[in-house]
Amino acid sequence: MNVAVFSTKRYDRDFLDAANVSAGHRITYFDQPLGRETAALANTYEAVCIFVNDKADAGVLEALARGGTRLVALRCTGFNNVDLQAAARLGL
């Protein structure tokens, strides 16, 4: 699976690379946070992985869905940055 990971730091990359050894996903890391200005970076990625300060409002989720994203994974405990109704409507 092609995965775009936003708001990454070196320690995120180290951890995810180690965890991905057996899974074999194709991961691309972006330092930038996910938002309306950066959602196009995820075009053609089946999944995106976001952090607590990334934005996943309706506009961002619609852009992701148009670009081919089918899964939004969070690497944080909260999900208040995700519009759950929009995600459900878009099948994310």
PyMOL Python script that loads the backbone (N, CA, C, O; Angstrom):
from pymol import cmd

cmd.read_pdbstr("""\
ATOM      1  N   MET A   1       0.847  -1.173   0.000  1.00  0.00           N
ATOM      2  CA  MET A   1       0.000   0.000   0.000  1.00  0.00           C
ATOM      3  C   MET A   1       0.893   1.238   0.000  1.00  0.00           C
ATOM      4  O   MET A   1       1.910   1.274   0.692  1.00  0.00           O
ATOM      5  N   ASN A   2       0.515   2.243  -0.771  1.00  0.00           N
ATOM      6  CA  ASN A   2       1.207   3.535  -0.761  1.00  0.00           C
ATOM      7  C   ASN A   2       0.648   4.379   0.379  1.00  0.00           C
ATOM      8  O   ASN A   2      -0.560   4.601   0.456  1.00  0.00           O
ATOM      9  N   VAL A   3       1.513   4.841   1.248  1.00  0.00           N
ATOM     10  CA  VAL A   3       1.098   5.589   2.435  1.00  0.00           C
ATOM     11  C   VAL A   3       1.836   6.918   2.486  1.00  0.00           C
ATOM     12  O   VAL A   3       3.063   6.958   2.396  1.00  0.00           O
ATOM     13  N   ALA A   4       1.084   8.010   2.633  1.00  0.00           N
ATOM     14  CA  ALA A   4       1.658   9.340   2.836  1.00  0.00           C
ATOM     15  C   ALA A   4       1.555   9.666   4.320  1.00  0.00           C
ATOM     16  O   ALA A   4       0.469   9.614   4.898  1.00  0.00           O
ATOM     17  N   VAL A   5       2.674   9.998   4.928  1.00  0.00           N
ATOM     18  CA  VAL A   5       2.706  10.287   6.363  1.00  0.00           C
ATOM     19  C   VAL A   5       3.065  11.756   6.541  1.00  0.00           C
ATOM     20  O   VAL A   5       4.129  12.202   6.112  1.00  0.00           O
ATOM     21  N   PHE A   6       2.174  12.497   7.174  1.00  0.00           N
ATOM     22  CA  PHE A   6       2.342  13.941   7.340  1.00  0.00           C
ATOM     23  C   PHE A   6       2.870  14.290   8.729  1.00  0.00           C
ATOM     24  O   PHE A   6       2.753  13.512   9.676  1.00  0.00           O
ATOM     25  N   SER A   7       3.451  15.481   8.820  1.00  0.00           N
ATOM     26  CA  SER A   7       3.957  16.038  10.088  1.00  0.00           C
ATOM     27  C   SER A   7       4.983  15.123  10.739  1.00  0.00           C
ATOM     28  O   SER A   7       4.915  14.865  11.941  1.00  0.00           O
ATOM     29  N   THR A   8       5.919  14.640   9.959  1.00  0.00           N
ATOM     30  CA  THR A   8       6.867  13.674  10.504  1.00  0.00           C
ATOM     31  C   THR A   8       8.137  14.323  11.027  1.00  0.00           C
ATOM     32  O   THR A   8       8.585  15.365  10.548  1.00  0.00           O
ATOM     33  N   LYS A   9       8.680  13.678  12.002  1.00  0.00           N
ATOM     34  CA  LYS A   9       9.999  13.987  12.573  1.00  0.00           C
ATOM     35  C   LYS A   9      10.868  12.749  12.359  1.00  0.00           C
ATOM     36  O   LYS A   9      10.368  11.683  12.001  1.00  0.00           O
ATOM     37  N   ARG A  10      12.147  12.899  12.579  1.00  0.00           N
ATOM     38  CA  ARG A  10      13.086  11.789  12.380  1.00  0.00           C
ATOM     39  C   ARG A  10      12.667  10.548  13.176  1.00  0.00           C
ATOM     40  O   ARG A  10      12.726   9.432  12.660  1.00  0.00           O
ATOM     41  N   TYR A  11      12.242  10.741  14.437  1.00  0.00           N
ATOM     42  CA  TYR A  11      11.861   9.597  15.266  1.00  0.00           C
ATOM     43  C   TYR A  11      10.614   8.894  14.732  1.00  0.00           C
ATOM     44  O   TYR A  11      10.480   7.680  14.890  1.00  0.00           O
ATOM     45  N   ASP A  12       9.694   9.637  14.099  1.00  0.00           N
ATOM     46  CA  ASP A  12       8.537   8.993  13.465  1.00  0.00           C
ATOM     47  C   ASP A  12       9.001   8.083  12.339  1.00  0.00           C
ATOM     48  O   ASP A  12       8.561   6.939  12.219  1.00  0.00           O
ATOM     49  N   ARG A  13       9.891   8.607  11.524  1.00  0.00           N
ATOM     50  CA  ARG A  13      10.393   7.850  10.371  1.00  0.00           C
ATOM     51  C   ARG A  13      11.131   6.595  10.818  1.00  0.00           C
ATOM     52  O   ARG A  13      10.937   5.516  10.259  1.00  0.00           O
ATOM     53  N   ASP A  14      11.973   6.746  11.822  1.00  0.00           N
ATOM     54  CA  ASP A  14      12.720   5.584  12.325  1.00  0.00           C
ATOM     55  C   ASP A  14      11.766   4.500  12.824  1.00  0.00           C
ATOM     56  O   ASP A  14      11.927   3.325  12.493  1.00  0.00           O
ATOM     57  N   PHE A  15      10.778   4.896  13.616  1.00  0.00           N
ATOM     58  CA  PHE A  15       9.821   3.941  14.171  1.00  0.00           C
ATOM     59  C   PHE A  15       8.997   3.276  13.072  1.00  0.00           C
ATOM     60  O   PHE A  15       8.865   2.052  13.048  1.00  0.00           O
ATOM     61  N   LEU A  16       8.443   4.078  12.162  1.00  0.00           N
ATOM     62  CA  LEU A  16       7.590   3.521  11.120  1.00  0.00           C
ATOM     63  C   LEU A  16       8.370   2.660  10.133  1.00  0.00           C
ATOM     64  O   LEU A  16       7.861   1.641   9.665  1.00  0.00           O
ATOM     65  N   ASP A  17       9.593   3.056   9.813  1.00  0.00           N
ATOM     66  CA  ASP A  17      10.419   2.218   8.929  1.00  0.00           C
ATOM     67  C   ASP A  17      10.678   0.855   9.557  1.00  0.00           C
ATOM     68  O   ASP A  17      10.592  -0.168   8.879  1.00  0.00           O
ATOM     69  N   ALA A  18      10.994   0.836  10.844  1.00  0.00           N
ATOM     70  CA  ALA A  18      11.241  -0.435  11.534  1.00  0.00           C
ATOM     71  C   ALA A  18       9.971  -1.286  11.581  1.00  0.00           C
ATOM     72  O   ALA A  18      10.026  -2.497  11.370  1.00  0.00           O
ATOM     73  N   ALA A  19       8.842  -0.659  11.856  1.00  0.00           N
ATOM     74  CA  ALA A  19       7.577  -1.389  11.929  1.00  0.00           C
ATOM     75  C   ALA A  19       7.125  -1.892  10.561  1.00  0.00           C
ATOM     76  O   ALA A  19       6.372  -2.863  10.475  1.00  0.00           O
ATOM     77  N   ASN A  20       7.576  -1.245   9.504  1.00  0.00           N
ATOM     78  CA  ASN A  20       7.150  -1.577   8.152  1.00  0.00           C
ATOM     79  C   ASN A  20       7.985  -2.673   7.495  1.00  0.00           C
ATOM     80  O   ASN A  20       7.645  -3.125   6.402  1.00  0.00           O
ATOM     81  N   VAL A  21       9.048  -3.102   8.124  1.00  0.00           N
ATOM     82  CA  VAL A  21       9.948  -4.081   7.501  1.00  0.00           C
ATOM     83  C   VAL A  21       9.184  -5.316   7.025  1.00  0.00           C
ATOM     84  O   VAL A  21       9.382  -5.764   5.896  1.00  0.00           O
ATOM     85  N   SER A  22       8.332  -5.859   7.852  1.00  0.00           N
ATOM     86  CA  SER A  22       7.611  -7.079   7.475  1.00  0.00           C
ATOM     87  C   SER A  22       6.375  -6.798   6.619  1.00  0.00           C
ATOM     88  O   SER A  22       5.909  -7.687   5.907  1.00  0.00           O
ATOM     89  N   ALA A  23       5.845  -5.590   6.676  1.00  0.00           N
ATOM     90  CA  ALA A  23       4.625  -5.267   5.930  1.00  0.00           C
ATOM     91  C   ALA A  23       4.913  -4.870   4.484  1.00  0.00           C
ATOM     92  O   ALA A  23       4.144  -5.208   3.584  1.00  0.00           O
ATOM     93  N   GLY A  24       5.998  -4.168   4.261  1.00  0.00           N
ATOM     94  CA  GLY A  24       6.378  -3.794   2.907  1.00  0.00           C
ATOM     95  C   GLY A  24       5.563  -2.693   2.260  1.00  0.00           C
ATOM     96  O   GLY A  24       5.481  -2.625   1.033  1.00  0.00           O
ATOM     97  N   HIS A  25       4.957  -1.827   3.063  1.00  0.00           N
ATOM     98  CA  HIS A  25       4.243  -0.685   2.491  1.00  0.00           C
ATOM     99  C   HIS A  25       5.246   0.301   1.902  1.00  0.00           C
ATOM    100  O   HIS A  25       6.400   0.357   2.328  1.00  0.00           O
ATOM    101  N   ARG A  26       4.797   1.071   0.926  1.00  0.00           N
ATOM    102  CA  ARG A  26       5.620   2.120   0.328  1.00  0.00           C
ATOM    103  C   ARG A  26       5.252   3.433   1.024  1.00  0.00           C
ATOM    104  O   ARG A  26       4.190   4.003   0.773  1.00  0.00           O
ATOM    105  N   ILE A  27       6.128   3.894   1.884  1.00  0.00           N
ATOM    106  CA  ILE A  27       5.848   5.058   2.725  1.00  0.00           C
ATOM    107  C   ILE A  27       6.608   6.271   2.202  1.00  0.00           C
ATOM    108  O   ILE A  27       7.800   6.201   1.904  1.00  0.00           O
ATOM    109  N   THR A  28       5.885   7.386   2.099  1.00  0.00           N
ATOM    110  CA  THR A  28       6.493   8.672   1.776  1.00  0.00           C
ATOM    111  C   THR A  28       6.235   9.601   2.950  1.00  0.00           C
ATOM    112  O   THR A  28       5.101   9.745   3.408  1.00  0.00           O
ATOM    113  N   TYR A  29       7.293  10.224   3.428  1.00  0.00           N
ATOM    114  CA  TYR A  29       7.191  11.107   4.589  1.00  0.00           C
ATOM    115  C   TYR A  29       7.176  12.564   4.155  1.00  0.00           C
ATOM    116  O   TYR A  29       7.943  12.979   3.287  1.00  0.00           O
ATOM    117  N   PHE A  30       6.288  13.331   4.776  1.00  0.00           N
ATOM    118  CA  PHE A  30       6.208  14.768   4.555  1.00  0.00           C
ATOM    119  C   PHE A  30       6.404  15.477   5.886  1.00  0.00           C
ATOM    120  O   PHE A  30       5.750  15.149   6.876  1.00  0.00           O
ATOM    121  N   ASP A  31       7.304  16.446   5.907  1.00  0.00           N
ATOM    122  CA  ASP A  31       7.490  17.267   7.106  1.00  0.00           C
ATOM    123  C   ASP A  31       6.272  18.152   7.344  1.00  0.00           C
ATOM    124  O   ASP A  31       5.933  18.459   8.486  1.00  0.00           O
ATOM    125  N   GLN A  32       5.620  18.556   6.264  1.00  0.00           N
ATOM    126  CA  GLN A  32       4.506  19.490   6.346  1.00  0.00           C
ATOM    127  C   GLN A  32       3.290  18.844   7.006  1.00  0.00           C
ATOM    128  O   GLN A  32       3.077  17.636   6.897  1.00  0.00           O
ATOM    129  N   PRO A  33       2.501  19.663   7.689  1.00  0.00           N
ATOM    130  CA  PRO A  33       1.234  19.152   8.220  1.00  0.00           C
ATOM    131  C   PRO A  33       0.211  19.006   7.095  1.00  0.00           C
ATOM    132  O   PRO A  33       0.284  19.706   6.085  1.00  0.00           O
ATOM    133  N   LEU A  34      -0.726  18.106   7.276  1.00  0.00           N
ATOM    134  CA  LEU A  34      -1.816  17.967   6.319  1.00  0.00           C
ATOM    135  C   LEU A  34      -2.795  19.112   6.520  1.00  0.00           C
ATOM    136  O   LEU A  34      -3.144  19.452   7.651  1.00  0.00           O
ATOM    137  N   GLY A  35      -3.227  19.690   5.437  1.00  0.00           N
ATOM    138  CA  GLY A  35      -4.208  20.765   5.432  1.00  0.00           C
ATOM    139  C   GLY A  35      -4.667  20.985   4.006  1.00  0.00           C
ATOM    140  O   GLY A  35      -4.273  20.249   3.101  1.00  0.00           O
ATOM    141  N   ARG A  36      -5.490  21.984   3.801  1.00  0.00           N
ATOM    142  CA  ARG A  36      -6.004  22.258   2.453  1.00  0.00           C
ATOM    143  C   ARG A  36      -4.884  22.561   1.466  1.00  0.00           C
ATOM    144  O   ARG A  36      -4.982  22.207   0.291  1.00  0.00           O
ATOM    145  N   GLU A  37      -3.821  23.212   1.932  1.00  0.00           N
ATOM    146  CA  GLU A  37      -2.711  23.586   1.054  1.00  0.00           C
ATOM    147  C   GLU A  37      -1.824  22.396   0.700  1.00  0.00           C
ATOM    148  O   GLU A  37      -1.125  22.436  -0.313  1.00  0.00           O
ATOM    149  N   THR A  38      -1.837  21.355   1.501  1.00  0.00           N
ATOM    150  CA  THR A  38      -0.922  20.225   1.289  1.00  0.00           C
ATOM    151  C   THR A  38      -1.634  18.923   0.927  1.00  0.00           C
ATOM    152  O   THR A  38      -0.970  17.917   0.675  1.00  0.00           O
ATOM    153  N   ALA A  39      -2.944  18.918   0.897  1.00  0.00           N
ATOM    154  CA  ALA A  39      -3.686  17.679   0.623  1.00  0.00           C
ATOM    155  C   ALA A  39      -3.308  17.073  -0.726  1.00  0.00           C
ATOM    156  O   ALA A  39      -3.308  15.851  -0.871  1.00  0.00           O
ATOM    157  N   ALA A  40      -2.987  17.901  -1.709  1.00  0.00           N
ATOM    158  CA  ALA A  40      -2.633  17.389  -3.039  1.00  0.00           C
ATOM    159  C   ALA A  40      -1.361  16.548  -3.012  1.00  0.00           C
ATOM    160  O   ALA A  40      -1.144  15.739  -3.915  1.00  0.00           O
ATOM    161  N   LEU A  41      -0.518  16.721  -1.999  1.00  0.00           N
ATOM    162  CA  LEU A  41       0.676  15.885  -1.880  1.00  0.00           C
ATOM    163  C   LEU A  41       0.305  14.409  -1.757  1.00  0.00           C
ATOM    164  O   LEU A  41       1.104  13.536  -2.096  1.00  0.00           O
ATOM    165  N   ALA A  42      -0.892  14.136  -1.279  1.00  0.00           N
ATOM    166  CA  ALA A  42      -1.329  12.759  -1.063  1.00  0.00           C
ATOM    167  C   ALA A  42      -2.024  12.152  -2.280  1.00  0.00           C
ATOM    168  O   ALA A  42      -2.496  11.017  -2.215  1.00  0.00           O
ATOM    169  N   ASN A  43      -2.095  12.890  -3.387  1.00  0.00           N
ATOM    170  CA  ASN A  43      -2.714  12.327  -4.593  1.00  0.00           C
ATOM    171  C   ASN A  43      -2.035  11.014  -4.955  1.00  0.00           C
ATOM    172  O   ASN A  43      -0.808  10.913  -4.945  1.00  0.00           O
ATOM    173  N   THR A  44      -2.828  10.032  -5.268  1.00  0.00           N
ATOM    174  CA  THR A  44      -2.446   8.663  -5.653  1.00  0.00           C
ATOM    175  C   THR A  44      -2.055   7.787  -4.465  1.00  0.00           C
ATOM    176  O   THR A  44      -1.772   6.604  -4.657  1.00  0.00           O
ATOM    177  N   TYR A  45      -2.029   8.319  -3.254  1.00  0.00           N
ATOM    178  CA  TYR A  45      -1.733   7.494  -2.081  1.00  0.00           C
ATOM    179  C   TYR A  45      -3.025   6.865  -1.581  1.00  0.00           C
ATOM    180  O   TYR A  45      -4.031   7.552  -1.405  1.00  0.00           O
ATOM    181  N   GLU A  46      -2.992   5.561  -1.353  1.00  0.00           N
ATOM    182  CA  GLU A  46      -4.169   4.845  -0.868  1.00  0.00           C
ATOM    183  C   GLU A  46      -4.490   5.187   0.579  1.00  0.00           C
ATOM    184  O   GLU A  46      -5.647   5.132   0.996  1.00  0.00           O
ATOM    185  N   ALA A  47      -3.465   5.540   1.339  1.00  0.00           N
ATOM    186  CA  ALA A  47      -3.649   5.837   2.760  1.00  0.00           C
ATOM    187  C   ALA A  47      -2.824   7.055   3.147  1.00  0.00           C
ATOM    188  O   ALA A  47      -1.766   7.318   2.574  1.00  0.00           O
ATOM    189  N   VAL A  48      -3.326   7.786   4.122  1.00  0.00           N
ATOM    190  CA  VAL A  48      -2.548   8.854   4.743  1.00  0.00           C
ATOM    191  C   VAL A  48      -2.521   8.597   6.237  1.00  0.00           C
ATOM    192  O   VAL A  48      -3.468   8.060   6.812  1.00  0.00           O
ATOM    193  N   CYS A  49      -1.426   8.990   6.848  1.00  0.00           N
ATOM    194  CA  CYS A  49      -1.260   8.859   8.290  1.00  0.00           C
ATOM    195  C   CYS A  49      -1.016  10.260   8.829  1.00  0.00           C
ATOM    196  O   CYS A  49      -0.093  10.952   8.399  1.00  0.00           O
ATOM    197  N   ILE A  50      -1.852  10.671   9.775  1.00  0.00           N
ATOM    198  CA  ILE A  50      -1.776  12.042  10.270  1.00  0.00           C
ATOM    199  C   ILE A  50      -1.524  12.072  11.770  1.00  0.00           C
ATOM    200  O   ILE A  50      -1.656  11.072  12.475  1.00  0.00           O
ATOM    201  N   PHE A  51      -1.152  13.273  12.227  1.00  0.00           N
ATOM    202  CA  PHE A  51      -0.854  13.495  13.633  1.00  0.00           C
ATOM    203  C   PHE A  51      -1.851  14.498  14.194  1.00  0.00           C
ATOM    204  O   PHE A  51      -2.717  14.983  13.466  1.00  0.00           O
ATOM    205  N   VAL A  52      -1.741  14.806  15.453  1.00  0.00           N
ATOM    206  CA  VAL A  52      -2.722  15.599  16.183  1.00  0.00           C
ATOM    207  C   VAL A  52      -2.931  17.008  15.610  1.00  0.00           C
ATOM    208  O   VAL A  52      -4.046  17.525  15.676  1.00  0.00           O
ATOM    209  N   ASN A  53      -1.914  17.630  15.062  1.00  0.00           N
ATOM    210  CA  ASN A  53      -2.056  18.993  14.546  1.00  0.00           C
ATOM    211  C   ASN A  53      -2.403  19.053  13.068  1.00  0.00           C
ATOM    212  O   ASN A  53      -2.538  20.145  12.516  1.00  0.00           O
ATOM    213  N   ASP A  54      -2.551  17.911  12.416  1.00  0.00           N
ATOM    214  CA  ASP A  54      -2.977  17.894  11.022  1.00  0.00           C
ATOM    215  C   ASP A  54      -4.475  18.155  10.957  1.00  0.00           C
ATOM    216  O   ASP A  54      -5.214  17.838  11.889  1.00  0.00           O
ATOM    217  N   LYS A  55      -4.912  18.732   9.851  1.00  0.00           N
ATOM    218  CA  LYS A  55      -6.329  19.044   9.660  1.00  0.00           C
ATOM    219  C   LYS A  55      -6.955  18.012   8.737  1.00  0.00           C
ATOM    220  O   LYS A  55      -6.442  17.747   7.650  1.00  0.00           O
ATOM    221  N   ALA A  56      -8.044  17.444   9.165  1.00  0.00           N
ATOM    222  CA  ALA A  56      -8.802  16.513   8.335  1.00  0.00           C
ATOM    223  C   ALA A  56     -10.267  16.935   8.358  1.00  0.00           C
ATOM    224  O   ALA A  56     -11.155  16.147   8.684  1.00  0.00           O
ATOM    225  N   ASP A  57     -10.498  18.206   8.002  1.00  0.00           N
ATOM    226  CA  ASP A  57     -11.864  18.704   7.922  1.00  0.00           C
ATOM    227  C   ASP A  57     -12.483  18.242   6.603  1.00  0.00           C
ATOM    228  O   ASP A  57     -11.829  17.563   5.811  1.00  0.00           O
ATOM    229  N   ALA A  58     -13.735  18.607   6.370  1.00  0.00           N
ATOM    230  CA  ALA A  58     -14.450  18.123   5.188  1.00  0.00           C
ATOM    231  C   ALA A  58     -13.716  18.471   3.900  1.00  0.00           C
ATOM    232  O   ALA A  58     -13.608  17.626   3.010  1.00  0.00           O
ATOM    233  N   GLY A  59     -13.211  19.690   3.781  1.00  0.00           N
ATOM    234  CA  GLY A  59     -12.511  20.094   2.565  1.00  0.00           C
ATOM    235  C   GLY A  59     -11.268  19.267   2.301  1.00  0.00           C
ATOM    236  O   GLY A  59     -11.005  18.871   1.165  1.00  0.00           O
ATOM    237  N   VAL A  60     -10.506  19.008   3.349  1.00  0.00           N
ATOM    238  CA  VAL A  60      -9.291  18.196   3.210  1.00  0.00           C
ATOM    239  C   VAL A  60      -9.662  16.757   2.863  1.00  0.00           C
ATOM    240  O   VAL A  60      -9.056  16.159   1.974  1.00  0.00           O
ATOM    241  N   LEU A  61     -10.639  16.205   3.548  1.00  0.00           N
ATOM    242  CA  LEU A  61     -11.048  14.826   3.278  1.00  0.00           C
ATOM    243  C   LEU A  61     -11.592  14.669   1.860  1.00  0.00           C
ATOM    244  O   LEU A  61     -11.338  13.656   1.209  1.00  0.00           O
ATOM    245  N   GLU A  62     -12.331  15.655   1.382  1.00  0.00           N
ATOM    246  CA  GLU A  62     -12.830  15.605   0.004  1.00  0.00           C
ATOM    247  C   GLU A  62     -11.676  15.615  -0.983  1.00  0.00           C
ATOM    248  O   GLU A  62     -11.696  14.877  -1.968  1.00  0.00           O
ATOM    249  N   ALA A  63     -10.668  16.445  -0.731  1.00  0.00           N
ATOM    250  CA  ALA A  63      -9.486  16.485  -1.603  1.00  0.00           C
ATOM    251  C   ALA A  63      -8.750  15.149  -1.579  1.00  0.00           C
ATOM    252  O   ALA A  63      -8.307  14.664  -2.620  1.00  0.00           O
ATOM    253  N   LEU A  64      -8.619  14.558  -0.403  1.00  0.00           N
ATOM    254  CA  LEU A  64      -7.960  13.258  -0.302  1.00  0.00           C
ATOM    255  C   LEU A  64      -8.728  12.196  -1.088  1.00  0.00           C
ATOM    256  O   LEU A  64      -8.132  11.421  -1.836  1.00  0.00           O
ATOM    257  N   ALA A  65     -10.037  12.162  -0.919  1.00  0.00           N
ATOM    258  CA  ALA A  65     -10.854  11.165  -1.619  1.00  0.00           C
ATOM    259  C   ALA A  65     -10.755  11.344  -3.133  1.00  0.00           C
ATOM    260  O   ALA A  65     -10.653  10.361  -3.868  1.00  0.00           O
ATOM    261  N   ARG A  66     -10.783  12.586  -3.601  1.00  0.00           N
ATOM    262  CA  ARG A  66     -10.630  12.844  -5.045  1.00  0.00           C
ATOM    263  C   ARG A  66      -9.285  12.348  -5.562  1.00  0.00           C
ATOM    264  O   ARG A  66      -9.175  11.913  -6.708  1.00  0.00           O
ATOM    265  N   GLY A  67      -8.272  12.414  -4.717  1.00  0.00           N
ATOM    266  CA  GLY A  67      -6.935  11.986  -5.109  1.00  0.00           C
ATOM    267  C   GLY A  67      -6.694  10.492  -4.995  1.00  0.00           C
ATOM    268  O   GLY A  67      -5.620  10.011  -5.356  1.00  0.00           O
ATOM    269  N   GLY A  68      -7.678   9.747  -4.498  1.00  0.00           N
ATOM    270  CA  GLY A  68      -7.552   8.296  -4.432  1.00  0.00           C
ATOM    271  C   GLY A  68      -7.330   7.714  -3.052  1.00  0.00           C
ATOM    272  O   GLY A  68      -7.210   6.497  -2.912  1.00  0.00           O
ATOM    273  N   THR A  69      -7.274   8.549  -2.034  1.00  0.00           N
ATOM    274  CA  THR A  69      -7.085   8.048  -0.668  1.00  0.00           C
ATOM    275  C   THR A  69      -8.346   7.320  -0.209  1.00  0.00           C
ATOM    276  O   THR A  69      -9.462   7.788  -0.432  1.00  0.00           O
ATOM    277  N   ARG A  70      -8.153   6.170   0.436  1.00  0.00           N
ATOM    278  CA  ARG A  70      -9.268   5.376   0.948  1.00  0.00           C
ATOM    279  C   ARG A  70      -9.179   5.124   2.448  1.00  0.00           C
ATOM    280  O   ARG A  70     -10.117   4.599   3.048  1.00  0.00           O
ATOM    281  N   LEU A  71      -8.049   5.496   3.057  1.00  0.00           N
ATOM    282  CA  LEU A  71      -7.855   5.235   4.483  1.00  0.00           C
ATOM    283  C   LEU A  71      -7.115   6.401   5.109  1.00  0.00           C
ATOM    284  O   LEU A  71      -6.109   6.871   4.577  1.00  0.00           O
ATOM    285  N   VAL A  72      -7.622   6.867   6.249  1.00  0.00           N
ATOM    286  CA  VAL A  72      -6.939   7.889   7.041  1.00  0.00           C
ATOM    287  C   VAL A  72      -6.622   7.257   8.390  1.00  0.00           C
ATOM    288  O   VAL A  72      -7.525   6.900   9.146  1.00  0.00           O
ATOM    289  N   ALA A  73      -5.331   7.123   8.685  1.00  0.00           N
ATOM    290  CA  ALA A  73      -4.877   6.542   9.951  1.00  0.00           C
ATOM    291  C   ALA A  73      -4.322   7.653  10.831  1.00  0.00           C
ATOM    292  O   ALA A  73      -3.648   8.561  10.345  1.00  0.00           O
ATOM    293  N   LEU A  74      -4.605   7.580  12.117  1.00  0.00           N
ATOM    294  CA  LEU A  74      -4.116   8.585  13.062  1.00  0.00           C
ATOM    295  C   LEU A  74      -3.069   7.973  13.968  1.00  0.00           C
ATOM    296  O   LEU A  74      -3.249   6.865  14.474  1.00  0.00           O
ATOM    297  N   ARG A  75      -1.981   8.685  14.176  1.00  0.00           N
ATOM    298  CA  ARG A  75      -0.959   8.229  15.119  1.00  0.00           C
ATOM    299  C   ARG A  75      -0.963   9.152  16.340  1.00  0.00           C
ATOM    300  O   ARG A  75       0.062   9.705  16.739  1.00  0.00           O
ATOM    301  N   CYS A  76      -2.140   9.291  16.902  1.00  0.00           N
ATOM    302  CA  CYS A  76      -2.347  10.107  18.100  1.00  0.00           C
ATOM    303  C   CYS A  76      -3.567   9.544  18.820  1.00  0.00           C
ATOM    304  O   CYS A  76      -4.297   8.721  18.268  1.00  0.00           O
ATOM    305  N   THR A  77      -3.783   9.991  20.045  1.00  0.00           N
ATOM    306  CA  THR A  77      -4.896   9.444  20.813  1.00  0.00           C
ATOM    307  C   THR A  77      -6.219  10.131  20.518  1.00  0.00           C
ATOM    308  O   THR A  77      -7.273   9.512  20.658  1.00  0.00           O
ATOM    309  N   GLY A  78      -6.191  11.376  20.119  1.00  0.00           N
ATOM    310  CA  GLY A  78      -7.423  12.102  19.845  1.00  0.00           C
ATOM    311  C   GLY A  78      -7.782  12.061  18.375  1.00  0.00           C
ATOM    312  O   GLY A  78      -6.957  11.727  17.524  1.00  0.00           O
ATOM    313  N   PHE A  79      -9.047  12.413  18.087  1.00  0.00           N
ATOM    314  CA  PHE A  79      -9.482  12.462  16.694  1.00  0.00           C
ATOM    315  C   PHE A  79     -10.362  13.679  16.431  1.00  0.00           C
ATOM    316  O   PHE A  79     -11.122  13.707  15.463  1.00  0.00           O
ATOM    317  N   ASN A  80     -10.254  14.689  17.303  1.00  0.00           N
ATOM    318  CA  ASN A  80     -11.062  15.893  17.144  1.00  0.00           C
ATOM    319  C   ASN A  80     -10.643  16.724  15.929  1.00  0.00           C
ATOM    320  O   ASN A  80     -11.330  17.682  15.575  1.00  0.00           O
ATOM    321  N   ASN A  81      -9.536  16.375  15.293  1.00  0.00           N
ATOM    322  CA  ASN A  81      -9.093  17.074  14.091  1.00  0.00           C
ATOM    323  C   ASN A  81      -9.651  16.429  12.822  1.00  0.00           C
ATOM    324  O   ASN A  81      -9.302  16.832  11.712  1.00  0.00           O
ATOM    325  N   VAL A  82     -10.513  15.432  12.988  1.00  0.00           N
ATOM    326  CA  VAL A  82     -11.101  14.723  11.851  1.00  0.00           C
ATOM    327  C   VAL A  82     -12.609  14.959  11.834  1.00  0.00           C
ATOM    328  O   VAL A  82     -13.282  14.770  12.848  1.00  0.00           O
ATOM    329  N   ASP A  83     -13.133  15.370  10.689  1.00  0.00           N
ATOM    330  CA  ASP A  83     -14.576  15.509  10.514  1.00  0.00           C
ATOM    331  C   ASP A  83     -15.128  14.106  10.251  1.00  0.00           C
ATOM    332  O   ASP A  83     -15.089  13.614   9.123  1.00  0.00           O
ATOM    333  N   LEU A  84     -15.636  13.479  11.294  1.00  0.00           N
ATOM    334  CA  LEU A  84     -16.082  12.090  11.204  1.00  0.00           C
ATOM    335  C   LEU A  84     -17.274  11.914  10.268  1.00  0.00           C
ATOM    336  O   LEU A  84     -17.372  10.901   9.576  1.00  0.00           O
ATOM    337  N   GLN A  85     -18.176  12.886  10.241  1.00  0.00           N
ATOM    338  CA  GLN A  85     -19.324  12.789   9.336  1.00  0.00           C
ATOM    339  C   GLN A  85     -18.870  12.835   7.883  1.00  0.00           C
ATOM    340  O   GLN A  85     -19.355  12.067   7.052  1.00  0.00           O
ATOM    341  N   ALA A  86     -17.942  13.734   7.577  1.00  0.00           N
ATOM    342  CA  ALA A  86     -17.421  13.817   6.208  1.00  0.00           C
ATOM    343  C   ALA A  86     -16.665  12.542   5.853  1.00  0.00           C
ATOM    344  O   ALA A  86     -16.786  12.037   4.737  1.00  0.00           O
ATOM    345  N   ALA A  87     -15.891  12.023   6.793  1.00  0.00           N
ATOM    346  CA  ALA A  87     -15.144  10.786   6.547  1.00  0.00           C
ATOM    347  C   ALA A  87     -16.104   9.637   6.235  1.00  0.00           C
ATOM    348  O   ALA A  87     -15.866   8.868   5.303  1.00  0.00           O
ATOM    349  N   ALA A  88     -17.175   9.518   7.001  1.00  0.00           N
ATOM    350  CA  ALA A  88     -18.152   8.454   6.764  1.00  0.00           C
ATOM    351  C   ALA A  88     -18.831   8.635   5.405  1.00  0.00           C
ATOM    352  O   ALA A  88     -19.010   7.672   4.659  1.00  0.00           O
ATOM    353  N   ARG A  89     -19.202   9.863   5.096  1.00  0.00           N
ATOM    354  CA  ARG A  89     -19.857  10.148   3.817  1.00  0.00           C
ATOM    355  C   ARG A  89     -18.961   9.786   2.640  1.00  0.00           C
ATOM    356  O   ARG A  89     -19.442   9.324   1.605  1.00  0.00           O
ATOM    357  N   LEU A  90     -17.657   9.998   2.801  1.00  0.00           N
ATOM    358  CA  LEU A  90     -16.693   9.746   1.728  1.00  0.00           C
ATOM    359  C   LEU A  90     -16.160   8.312   1.729  1.00  0.00           C
ATOM    360  O   LEU A  90     -15.387   7.937   0.847  1.00  0.00           O
ATOM    361  N   GLY A  91     -16.567   7.522   2.704  1.00  0.00           N
ATOM    362  CA  GLY A  91     -16.105   6.140   2.783  1.00  0.00           C
ATOM    363  C   GLY A  91     -14.671   6.004   3.254  1.00  0.00           C
ATOM    364  O   GLY A  91     -13.988   5.035   2.922  1.00  0.00           O
ATOM    365  N   LEU A  92     -14.218   6.982   4.030  1.00  0.00           N
ATOM    366  CA  LEU A  92     -12.845   6.957   4.554  1.00  0.00           C
ATOM    367  C   LEU A  92     -12.835   6.406   5.970  1.00  0.00           C
ATOM    368  O   LEU A  92     -11.774   6.305   6.585  1.00  0.00           O
TER     369      LEU A  92
END
""", "prot")
cmd.dss("prot")
cmd.show_as("cartoon", "prot")
cmd.util.cbc("prot")
cmd.orient("prot")
